Structures are given as structure tokens and as C-alpha cells.
């Protein structure tokens, strides 16, 4: 009787935990498919990539499922122990959860690349706007000149700013909106300089020339720093890829040395610990060689 009662209590507890886990998963999945996807979609629109929120959620879920299955299958076989199978499942689910955040990480990479390209084009745009102002053009006509003769992304951003001013948004608010979309310190400096010059009656031509010179000097310093830290970046890449390359070589040359790691819970735990240390080391090296200007 006591044994039956223990079994029933265990079953009830397991059912309760399962219900809680399923509710938490359903709540998280709903938040991911709703809030996260919509926020990511709006941020993609800021860089002129129009992807529906539903499509972002689908890409994230497909990537997470494929990653979970591939990691689970690659870490062992059918005849593994129960503990090893649970560890493989946990590792696969963890990697799948990380893959769910892949659209956001891709967005960060694309935004950084777009911002850097925008800053590089801003130097020529400031020079062009300064020449236009010297010729007697207004600031709006100078922006139109950049839109007509510039390249993406600066022409797209300036065109959006001009469109906002034509539908009733003030010039100051339109410039601030562009500054918020791009997130560039150089653009912030330009926007603040334009606002100050318009209020105080300053010479925008000289202001644009000074800002252009400042941006060029900053690029020169950044390139110098990248040259000096190139060795550190290469060391980080080599140290990060070396364990993976060694594991692949051993799997081909002597698979009997690798099989105990992928067919046991302790071996999988050691692999994950090594991977965590490699990631921590990569972030540490990146923090050392990253110098803000």
C-alpha cells in the first residue's frame, strides 16, 4: 500500500512539474513569437530590411529545432546510457535556445556594418553639403543633393528625413529621428551642430568642414589601432578554432579516443566545460583588444 502511494505521489509530482514546464514553454514561445519578433522586425525596418514578424519567428524556430536535433545526434548514439542521453538532450536544448536569439544577433551585426558604412559616407556627404551651402543652397537642398548623388545607406536615411519633413514633421525632429535610427556618434555630432548653428546663426559650412576633419582623424586612429591589435585578434581566432580542429582530426585518425567523450555523461560534460572556457577566453581577448575612441 505504501509503495502504491509513493508511486502515485511521484506520478502526481511528475505530472505537475510537466504541466508547469509546458505552461512556461508555451508562455515563452508566445512571447518569442509576439514581442520579440515584432521588436526585431521593427529594428530590421530601421536598416531598410522589411521582414514580417511571423517570418522572423519561423526562422528562429526552424533554426532552433534543427540545431537541437543535430547537436543531440552528433554527441552520441542509440546505445548510450540514460544519463548520457539526458545530458545530450539538455545540451541540444541549450544550443537550440541560443539559436532562437540568432535573428537578434544577426541584426546587431548588420546594424554595425551599416553604421560603419554610413560613417564612411558621411565624410563625403558633409563635404558635398558644405559645397552646396557655399553655392547658395539651403540646408534642405543640400540634403536633396546628397540623396540624388549619394549611395546607400546614407541616401536612404537622408531621403527618409526629407520625406518626413514633407509630411509635416519639423526639420529638427526629422533629424533627431534619423539620429535615433542610425545610432552613430558622428551623426549625433552633425545633428547637434546643425541645431546649434540654426539657433545661433553660425556658419554651417565651417561646421561641416570641422566635423568632416574630426571624423577623418577618428578613422585614421581606428585603422591604426586595428593594425596594432591584428595579432591579438588572430591569436583569439586560432585559440578558438584549435580545439575544434583537434577534435575533428582525432575523430578521423583515432576515433576510439573520441568515442568515450561523446558516449558518456562525464565526457559530454567535459566537452561543454572546455567549450565554455574557450568562449570565455575569446570574450576576454576581445575585451582586451577592443579600444573605444
C-alpha positions in Angstrom: 0.0 0.0 0.0 2.8 2.4 0.9 4.6 1.6 -2.3 1.5 2.3 -4.4 1.0 5.6 -2.5 4.6 6.6 -3.2 4.2 5.7 -6.9 1.0 7.8 -7.1 2.6 10.8 -5.4 5.6 10.5 -7.7 3.3 10.4 -10.7 1.4 13.4 -9.4 4.6 15.4 -8.8 5.9 14.5 -12.3 2.6 15.5 -13.9 2.7 18.8 -12.0 6.2 19.6 -13.0 5.4 18.6 -16.6 2.4 21.0 -16.6 4.4 23.8 -15.2 7.2 23.2 -17.7 4.7 23.1 -20.6 3.0 26.3 -19.4 6.3 28.1 -19.1 7.4 26.9 -22.6 4.0 28.0 -24.0 4.3 31.4 -22.4 7.9 31.8 -23.6 7.0 30.7 -27.1 4.1 33.1 -27.2 6.4 36.0 -26.1 9.0 35.0 -28.6 6.5 34.8 -31.5 4.9 38.1 -30.4 7.0 40.7 -28.6 10.5 39.6 -29.6 9.6 39.0 -33.3 7.8 42.3 -33.6 10.6 44.3 -31.9 13.2 42.6 -34.1 11.1 43.3 -37.2 10.9 47.0 -36.3 14.6 47.1 -35.8 15.2 45.4 -39.2 13.0 48.1 -40.8 15.3 50.7 -39.3 18.0 49.3 -41.6 15.6 49.1 -44.5 15.1 45.3 -44.4 11.4 44.7 -44.3 10.8 41.2 -42.8 7.4 40.3 -41.2 7.4 39.3 -37.5 5.9 36.0 -38.4 8.8 35.2 -40.8 11.3 36.0 -38.1 9.6 33.7 -35.6 9.5 30.9 -38.2 13.2 31.3 -39.0 14.1 31.2 -35.3 12.0 28.1 -34.5 13.3 26.2 -37.5 16.9 27.0 -36.7 16.3 26.1 -33.0 14.8 22.7 -33.9 17.4 21.8 -36.4 20.2 22.8 -34.0 18.7 20.8 -31.2 18.4 17.7 -33.3 21.8 18.0 -34.9 23.6 18.6 -31.5 21.7 15.7 -29.9 22.6 13.3 -32.7 26.2 14.4 -33.0 27.0 13.9 -29.3 26.2 10.2 -29.2 24.5 7.1 -30.5 21.4 5.0 -29.8 23.1 2.7 -27.2 24.1 5.5 -24.8 23.1 5.3 -21.1 20.1 7.2 -19.8 22.3 9.8 -18.1 24.3 10.5 -21.3 21.0 10.8 -23.2 19.7 13.3 -20.8 22.9 15.3 -21.0 22.8 15.3 -24.8 19.2 16.4 -24.7 20.0 19.2 -22.3 22.9 20.4 -24.4 20.8 20.2 -27.6 18.0 22.3 -26.0 20.5 24.8 -24.7 22.0 25.3 -28.1 18.5 25.5 -29.6 17.6 28.2 -27.2 20.7 30.1 -28.2 19.7 29.7 -31.9 16.4 31.3 -31.1 18.3 34.6 -30.5 20.1 34.3 -33.8 17.8 36.9 -35.6 18.7 39.4 -32.9 22.4 38.7 -33.2 22.2 38.9 -37.0 20.5 42.3 -36.6 23.4 43.6 -34.4 26.0 42.6 -37.0 24.0 44.2 -39.8 23.4 47.4 -37.9 27.1 47.7 -37.0 28.2 47.2 -40.6 25.6 49.6 -41.9 26.6 52.2 -39.2 30.3 51.9 -40.2 29.4 52.3 -43.9 27.2 55.3 -43.1 30.0 57.0 -41.1 32.4 56.5 -44.0 29.9 58.0 -46.4 29.2 60.9 -44.0 32.6 62.4 -44.6 31.9 62.9 -48.3 28.3 63.9 -47.6 29.5 66.7 -45.3 31.9 68.0 -47.9 29.2 67.9 -50.6 26.7 69.7 -48.3 29.3 72.3 -47.4 30.0 73.0 -51.1 26.2 73.2 -51.8 25.8 75.7 -49.0 28.7 77.8 -50.4 26.8 77.8 -53.8 23.8 79.4 -52.1 21.7 76.3 -51.5 19.6 75.9 -48.4 20.1 73.0 -45.9 17.1 71.1 -47.4 18.5 71.5 -50.9 21.9 70.3 -49.6 20.3 67.2 -48.2 18.5 66.6 -51.5 21.8 66.8 -53.3 23.2 64.0 -51.1 20.1 61.9 -51.8 20.5 62.3 -55.5 24.2 61.7 -55.7 24.9 59.5 -52.6 24.8 55.8 -52.2 23.1 53.5 -49.7 22.7 53.7 -46.7 23.2 57.5 -46.4 21.0 58.3 -49.4 18.2 56.1 -47.9 18.4 57.8 -44.5 18.5 61.3 -45.9 15.6 60.5 -48.2 13.6 59.3 -45.3 14.4 62.5 -43.4 13.3 64.6 -46.3 10.1 62.6 -46.7 9.2 63.2 -43.0 9.7 66.9 -43.4 7.4 66.9 -46.4 4.5 65.2 -44.5 4.6 67.7 -41.6 7.4 66.7 -39.3 9.7 69.5 -38.3 13.2 69.5 -39.6 14.7 69.3 -36.1 12.5 66.2 -35.2 13.3 64.6 -38.6 17.0 64.9 -38.0 16.6 63.5 -34.5 14.6 60.6 -35.8 17.4 59.8 -38.3 20.0 60.1 -35.5 17.9 57.6 -33.4 17.6 55.1 -36.3 21.3 55.1 -37.3 22.8 55.3 -33.8 26.0 57.0 -35.0 28.0 59.3 -32.8 29.3 61.2 -35.8 25.7 61.8 -37.0 24.8 62.9 -33.5 27.6 65.5 -33.7 26.3 66.7 -37.0 22.7 67.0 -35.8 23.7 68.9 -32.7 25.9 71.2 -34.8 23.1 71.9 -37.2 20.7 72.7 -34.4 23.2 75.0 -32.7 24.1 76.8 -35.9 20.4 77.3 -36.8 19.7 78.8 -33.4 22.8 81.0 -33.1 23.2 81.8 -36.8 26.6 80.1 -37.1 28.3 79.2 -40.4 27.3 75.7 -41.3 30.0 75.5 -44.0 32.8 75.8 -41.4 30.9 73.5 -39.1 30.6 70.7 -41.7 34.3 71.1 -42.6 35.3 70.7 -38.9 33.1 67.7 -38.4 34.4 66.1 -41.6 38.0 66.6 -40.4 37.2 65.2 -37.0 35.6 62.0 -38.5 38.6 61.5 -40.8 41.0 61.8 -37.9 39.0 59.3 -35.9 39.0 56.8 -38.8 42.8 57.2 -39.0 43.2 56.4 -35.3 40.8 53.5 -35.5 42.7 52.0 -38.5 45.9 52.4 -36.6 44.5 50.6 -33.6 43.2 47.8 -35.8 46.6 47.4 -37.3 48.3 47.2 -33.9 45.7 44.7 -32.5 45.6 42.5 -35.5 48.0 40.0 -33.9 45.7 39.7 -30.8 42.6 39.1 -33.0 44.5 36.4 -34.9 45.6 34.7 -31.7 42.0 34.7 -30.5 40.7 33.1 -33.7 43.5 30.4 -33.7 43.0 29.6 -30.0 39.2 29.3 -30.5 39.4 27.1 -33.6 42.3 24.8 -32.4 40.2 22.6 -30.0 37.6 22.1 -32.7 40.2 21.3 -35.3 42.0 18.9 -32.9 38.7 17.1 -32.2 38.0 16.7 -35.9 41.5 15.3 -36.6 41.3 12.8 -33.7 37.8 11.7 -34.9 39.3 10.8 -38.2 42.7 9.4 -37.2 41.8 7.7 -33.9 38.0 7.6 -33.3 38.4 5.3 -30.3 39.9 8.2 -28.4 36.9 10.5 -29.0 34.1 8.0 -28.6 34.3 7.8 -24.7 33.8 11.5 -24.6 30.6 11.6 -26.7 29.1 8.4 -25.3 29.2 9.2 -21.6 27.7 11.9 -19.5 31.1 12.8 -17.9 32.7 13.1 -21.4 29.9 15.4 -22.7 30.2 17.5 -19.5 34.0 17.8 -20.1 33.4 18.9 -23.7 30.9 21.5 -22.6 33.3 22.8 -19.9 36.1 23.1 -22.5 33.7 24.9 -24.9 32.7 27.3 -22.1 36.3 28.1 -21.3 37.1 28.7 -24.9 34.2 31.1 -25.2 35.2 32.9 -22.0 38.8 33.2 -23.3 37.6 34.5 -26.7 35.4 37.2 -24.9 38.4 38.1 -22.7 40.8 38.5 -25.6 38.1 40.6 -27.4 37.7 42.8 -24.4 41.5 43.4 -24.2 42.0 44.3 -27.8 38.8 46.4 -28.1 39.7 50.1 -27.5 37.0 52.7 -27.7 37.8 56.1 -29.1 
